């Protein structure tokens, strides 16, 4: 994390990658769904995502009395759009679709859109349980966002840049996961919470009959669920340039290493879902404010001292 060698600034990928990116993310999401179905012990796991998608597409939409349909559908559609926009700054090998100088800020801003999206879905249904789920996610977001922000800013601080390709270049000699283990661990926890995944699925938990998604059916439920899974895939993929050296590795090309590392992070998050029960909201909020935030602040201060010492 001392003085970095001068490297040529990589250009973004060709424009047509913007059209290919949703297809690529959709394929990876489908693979994750297959893996989740296999871990759940389901039969014919390979075809399970397709069967469920067809069932929802042909299913009839239902509506509660006095529901704000437009608001709910805008919220449901915002979730996958936010995930795709966040993925625009992900280096797919050595270059991203959009090599923004404020890539870290852009990624975090797109995540915050998920707050509004889930809340709008819960509010728009005009259902008590849906509203409870929406507000649960807002509370969860307030709890995970600060440690999440400190975790990703720690990586940016180590590279002295908010550009993701520069953060990857800063890890040529040593991956940030080695010198920032706390930030990496907190990032994984907050990534699961961001996608209301595994132990952090309280916004759509069974105790509120599905929470924010309780009144969703047909295509509306498919879009919402797809956005949630896309958010998980993008959050897992972002751990690679932030902490795992991006496409760095022997023998294989950069894109292959990105795929391998992303698969490893996703496998860990899938295991997390099937290993731990849902965490109560009050306990998670307490964990975030009492444990995670102080740990990430301490990690950021330690990295700042190293950066200043090497300046």
Beta strands, then each sheet from edge to edge (+ up, - down):
end
